[in-house]
Each structure stands twice: as structure tokens, then as C-alpha cells.
Amino acid sequence: MAVQRGILNVGAIIEHGIALADAGGLDAVSMRAIAERLGTGVMSLYRHVPNKEALIGLMVDTVSDRYSYPDHSDLDWRQSLTVLARTDWAMYLDHPWTLVASATSRPPVGPSTVRAMEWAYSAIAELGLSAQDTTGVIMAVTVHVQGVARQAIAERRLAEATGVDAAEWWRQQLTALDSGDHPLLEPIVQGFVEGDTERWLEFDLKLILDGVERRAAR
């Protein structure tokens, strides 16, 4: 979202912070850098946002709102968790810094992120699981998406830096296995070459949801 230079309010500060993070990660975000983009003094920003930690929380909440989950009244629990996974996946790949900020036991918490949490809990309420098991289900899906997204983002950066994608890299490594001494490993590695991270996202998500279904049926 384009923000005009010189407009100084919380929204403008957040948008410039997001732009900086999209371009260079969270390390690129600083009050000084935002002040320079806005054409104002650093201290003037602190009248609107107390510190960088608070700013990052506002940035995450703003982006989270743009990737909000749809109404799930017509979705069953499996469909809802699939929507959750794919939505988070899209956000992480579009804004990798949100993964860095969120993949922690103490993520930024704001109105949008709290609504997302409530959505997730209500989406699987029909399973009748205990609060602890419900949290476990949501954590399993969330951590799975974060893990695969982390790998996808890292691979994207490596491919850009080296000019060699994962499939080609693995093909090069396979030359070391041509001796035939690794009959089990060779087809597994070949399968990795022919796959991609989004495939693993969907395949492993199905395994998780199948396990949840069995758990709920006890």
C-alpha cells in the first residue's frame, strides 16, 4: 500500500514499517529509517508508537487483518483448518518477516490476531475436544505451516542467490549416489527432486487432519 511522504500518523508509520520489512526483513525496520522515509525527525514518531517492538506488533496485526480468514459457517472443521493453513502460508510467503515475528511462544497480539485465534477455536469446536486438545490441534497445523514456509522462503532466497533451484541442486547431489550403494535413499531423494514445498504442505496437512479425526472419534 502506497503511503505519501510527509503524512505522519500511526497508519503511515505502520505502512512504511511494512514496506521496509518486505524489502529487507525486520532488521531493516527502525524508527530512523521510517523517519527518513516520512521526511521527519525520529523523535516525532515516538509520539505515535512507543518503540520498535510495539511497531512490529502493529505491523503484524495490520498484515494479519489483510489475510483474515473467511466466514466458516458453511465449512466443516477440516475445510476450516485447510483454509487456515493456506491463508497463513500465503501471508508468510508474501511477507516473510511475519513468520519471523509470529513463530514464537510469545507472538505479537492485537485485535486482528486475537480474532484469528478465536476463529480457529470456533472452527473446530464441533469436534468436542478438550481445551488442551483443541490447542494442540491448532498448534500442530500452525507449526506445520510455519515450518514448511520457513523452508520455502529459505529455498527461494538460495535459488535467487545461486541461480540453482532445489531440484537442480538435488540432481547434482544424486551423482554421488550412482554407485547403487543406497537402494532406499536414491528413490526417496528422487521423490524430493520431483516434489515442491507446497506439495509437502498439503500432504502433511492431510496426515495431521487424519490424525485429528481419529483423535476426535475416540
KAPE-V778443 format. One record per residue. N is the residue number from 1. PHI is phi in whole degrees, 0 to 359 (* if undefined). PSI is psi in degrees with one decimal (none if undefined). OMEGA is omega as a letter, one per 20 degrees, with the letter a starting at -180 (NA if undefined). Layout:
n=N phi=PHI psi=PSI omega=OMEGA
n=N phi=PHI psi=PSI omega=OMEGA
This chain:
n=1 phi=* psi=124.1 omega=a
n=2 phi=287 psi=137.6 omega=r
n=3 phi=235 psi=131.5 omega=a
n=4 phi=290 psi=138.4 omega=r
n=5 phi=295 psi=136.3 omega=r
n=6 phi=101 psi=-19.8 omega=r
n=7 phi=282 psi=121.2 omega=a
n=8 phi=242 psi=103.8 omega=r
n=9 phi=204 psi=175.9 omega=a
n=10 phi=300 psi=-43.5 omega=a
n=11 phi=300 psi=-42.9 omega=r
n=12 phi=294 psi=-41.4 omega=r
n=13 phi=298 psi=-44.0 omega=r
n=14 phi=299 psi=-47.6 omega=a
n=15 phi=297 psi=-40.0 omega=r
n=16 phi=292 psi=-34.9 omega=r
n=17 phi=296 psi=-42.0 omega=r
n=18 phi=297 psi=-43.7 omega=r
n=19 phi=299 psi=-42.4 omega=r
n=20 phi=295 psi=-43.2 omega=a
n=21 phi=293 psi=-39.2 omega=r
n=22 phi=298 psi=-35.9 omega=a
n=23 phi=278 psi=-35.9 omega=a
n=24 phi=220 psi=11.8 omega=a
n=25 phi=81 psi=178.0 omega=a
n=26 phi=294 psi=-27.1 omega=r
n=27 phi=295 psi=-22.4 omega=a
n=28 phi=278 psi=-10.8 omega=a
n=29 phi=272 psi=122.6 omega=r
n=30 phi=209 psi=156.0 omega=r
n=31 phi=298 psi=-35.9 omega=a
n=32 phi=294 psi=-43.5 omega=a
n=33 phi=295 psi=-39.5 omega=r
n=34 phi=293 psi=-41.4 omega=r
n=35 phi=300 psi=-40.1 omega=r
n=36 phi=295 psi=-39.8 omega=r
n=37 phi=293 psi=-32.7 omega=a
n=38 phi=274 psi=-12.5 omega=a
n=39 phi=70 psi=39.4 omega=a
n=40 phi=222 psi=175.0 omega=r
n=41 phi=281 psi=152.3 omega=a
n=42 phi=300 psi=-44.7 omega=a
n=43 phi=297 psi=-24.7 omega=r
n=44 phi=293 psi=-24.8 omega=r
n=45 phi=290 psi=-32.8 omega=a
n=46 phi=290 psi=-11.2 omega=r
n=47 phi=285 psi=-16.5 omega=a
n=48 phi=249 psi=-35.4 omega=a
n=49 phi=226 psi=124.9 omega=a
n=50 phi=291 psi=-32.3 omega=a
n=51 phi=194 psi=175.7 omega=a
n=52 phi=295 psi=-38.6 omega=r
n=53 phi=301 psi=-45.0 omega=r
n=54 phi=296 psi=-38.4 omega=r
n=55 phi=298 psi=-45.6 omega=a
n=56 phi=298 psi=-39.2 omega=r
n=57 phi=300 psi=-42.6 omega=r
n=58 phi=293 psi=-37.8 omega=r
n=59 phi=296 psi=-46.6 omega=r
n=60 phi=298 psi=-43.7 omega=a
n=61 phi=295 psi=-37.8 omega=r
n=62 phi=295 psi=-46.3 omega=r
n=63 phi=292 psi=-39.9 omega=r
n=64 phi=302 psi=-38.2 omega=r
n=65 phi=296 psi=-32.2 omega=r
n=66 phi=285 psi=-17.5 omega=r
n=67 phi=244 psi=38.4 omega=a
n=68 phi=291 psi=149.7 omega=a
n=69 phi=283 psi=147.7 omega=a
n=70 phi=283 psi=170.2 omega=r
n=71 phi=302 psi=131.4 omega=a
n=72 phi=251 psi=16.9 omega=a
n=73 phi=297 psi=-26.7 omega=r
n=74 phi=258 psi=10.3 omega=a
n=75 phi=248 psi=144.2 omega=r
n=76 phi=275 psi=178.3 omega=a
n=77 phi=296 psi=-36.3 omega=r
n=78 phi=294 psi=-44.5 omega=r
n=79 phi=297 psi=-39.5 omega=a
n=80 phi=296 psi=-46.1 omega=a
n=81 phi=291 psi=-29.3 omega=r
n=82 phi=292 psi=-42.2 omega=r
n=83 phi=299 psi=-44.6 omega=r
n=84 phi=303 psi=-48.2 omega=a
n=85 phi=297 psi=-46.3 omega=a
n=86 phi=291 psi=-34.2 omega=r
n=87 phi=292 psi=-46.8 omega=r
n=88 phi=297 psi=-40.2 omega=r
n=89 phi=303 psi=-47.1 omega=a
n=90 phi=298 psi=-42.6 omega=r
n=91 phi=297 psi=-45.4 omega=a
n=92 phi=296 psi=-40.8 omega=a
n=93 phi=288 psi=-33.9 omega=r
n=94 phi=285 psi=-33.7 omega=a
n=95 phi=225 psi=76.4 omega=a
n=96 phi=307 psi=-30.1 omega=a
n=97 phi=296 psi=-25.5 omega=r
n=98 phi=294 psi=-29.7 omega=r
n=99 phi=292 psi=-44.0 omega=r
n=100 phi=300 psi=-41.8 omega=a
n=101 phi=286 psi=-29.4 omega=a
n=102 phi=262 psi=-25.6 omega=a
n=103 phi=281 psi=68.6 omega=a
n=104 phi=205 psi=160.6 omega=r
n=105 phi=286 psi=-11.1 omega=r
n=106 phi=230 psi=67.0 omega=a
n=107 phi=286 psi=164.8 omega=r
n=108 phi=301 psi=138.2 omega=a
n=109 phi=237 psi=124.5 omega=r
n=110 phi=212 psi=-178.0 omega=a
n=111 phi=305 psi=-43.7 omega=a
n=112 phi=290 psi=-42.8 omega=a
n=113 phi=291 psi=-34.2 omega=r
n=114 phi=292 psi=-40.2 omega=r
n=115 phi=298 psi=-38.6 omega=r
n=116 phi=295 psi=-40.4 omega=r
n=117 phi=295 psi=-44.1 omega=r
n=118 phi=297 psi=-39.7 omega=r
n=119 phi=301 psi=-46.2 omega=a
n=120 phi=297 psi=-44.6 omega=a
n=121 phi=294 psi=-41.9 omega=a
n=122 phi=290 psi=-29.5 omega=a
n=123 phi=294 psi=-27.7 omega=a
n=124 phi=247 psi=14.2 omega=r
n=125 phi=300 psi=-29.4 omega=a
n=126 phi=299 psi=-20.4 omega=a
n=127 phi=288 psi=-20.1 omega=r
n=128 phi=69 psi=26.6 omega=r
n=129 phi=282 psi=160.1 omega=r
n=130 phi=294 psi=164.0 omega=r
n=131 phi=300 psi=-39.4 omega=a
n=132 phi=294 psi=-44.0 omega=r
n=133 phi=292 psi=-36.6 omega=r
n=134 phi=299 psi=-44.5 omega=r
n=135 phi=298 psi=-39.8 omega=r
n=136 phi=298 psi=-39.3 omega=r
n=137 phi=296 psi=-48.8 omega=a
n=138 phi=297 psi=-40.2 omega=r
n=139 phi=296 psi=-40.8 omega=a
n=140 phi=299 psi=-44.8 omega=r
n=141 phi=292 psi=-45.9 omega=a
n=142 phi=297 psi=-47.3 omega=a
n=143 phi=293 psi=-35.5 omega=r
n=144 phi=299 psi=-49.8 omega=a
n=145 phi=299 psi=-44.0 omega=a
n=146 phi=298 psi=-40.8 omega=a
n=147 phi=294 psi=-45.3 omega=a
n=148 phi=290 psi=-37.5 omega=r
n=149 phi=297 psi=-41.1 omega=r
n=150 phi=301 psi=-42.3 omega=r
n=151 phi=293 psi=-41.7 omega=a
n=152 phi=296 psi=-42.0 omega=a
n=153 phi=293 psi=-43.3 omega=r
n=154 phi=297 psi=-41.7 omega=r
n=155 phi=295 psi=-40.9 omega=r
n=156 phi=300 psi=-42.8 omega=a
n=157 phi=292 psi=-39.8 omega=r
n=158 phi=295 psi=-42.0 omega=r
n=159 phi=297 psi=-40.4 omega=r
n=160 phi=293 psi=-37.5 omega=a
n=161 phi=284 psi=-34.4 omega=a
n=162 phi=255 psi=-20.1 omega=a
n=163 phi=78 psi=8.5 omega=r
n=164 phi=239 psi=122.2 omega=r
n=165 phi=276 psi=173.5 omega=a
n=166 phi=299 psi=-40.3 omega=a
n=167 phi=299 psi=-45.2 omega=r
n=168 phi=292 psi=-38.6 omega=r
n=169 phi=300 psi=-45.2 omega=r
n=170 phi=292 psi=-33.7 omega=r
n=171 phi=298 psi=-38.5 omega=r
n=172 phi=295 psi=-39.0 omega=a
n=173 phi=290 psi=-29.7 omega=a
n=174 phi=297 psi=-21.7 omega=r
n=175 phi=299 psi=-26.7 omega=r
n=176 phi=284 psi=-11.0 omega=a
n=177 phi=254 psi=6.1 omega=a
n=178 phi=293 psi=-8.8 omega=a
n=179 phi=291 psi=-17.7 omega=a
n=180 phi=84 psi=7.8 omega=a
n=181 phi=279 psi=-3.6 omega=a
n=182 phi=231 psi=66.8 omega=a
n=183 phi=297 psi=-27.9 omega=r
n=184 phi=273 psi=-37.9 omega=a
n=185 phi=288 psi=-38.2 omega=a
n=186 phi=302 psi=-50.6 omega=r
n=187 phi=293 psi=-29.3 omega=r
n=188 phi=293 psi=-45.9 omega=r
n=189 phi=295 psi=-38.8 omega=r
n=190 phi=298 psi=-37.3 omega=r
n=191 phi=296 psi=-35.4 omega=r
n=192 phi=294 psi=-40.9 omega=r
n=193 phi=301 psi=-40.2 omega=a
n=194 phi=277 psi=-7.8 omega=a
n=195 phi=262 psi=-172.7 omega=r
n=196 phi=206 psi=168.7 omega=a
n=197 phi=296 psi=-35.1 omega=a
n=198 phi=292 psi=-31.7 omega=r
n=199 phi=297 psi=-42.9 omega=r
n=200 phi=293 psi=-35.5 omega=r
n=201 phi=304 psi=-50.5 omega=a
n=202 phi=288 psi=-42.9 omega=a
n=203 phi=297 psi=-49.4 omega=a
n=204 phi=290 psi=-31.6 omega=r
n=205 phi=298 psi=-41.3 omega=r
n=206 phi=298 psi=-40.7 omega=r
n=207 phi=299 psi=-42.6 omega=r
n=208 phi=297 psi=-46.7 omega=a
n=209 phi=292 psi=-34.8 omega=r
n=210 phi=298 psi=-40.1 omega=r
n=211 phi=294 psi=-39.5 omega=r
n=212 phi=298 psi=-41.4 omega=a
n=213 phi=298 psi=-42.5 omega=r
n=214 phi=295 psi=-40.1 omega=r
n=215 phi=298 psi=-43.3 omega=a
n=216 phi=291 psi=-24.5 omega=a
n=217 phi=277 psi=-5.9 omega=a
n=218 phi=295 psi=none omega=NA
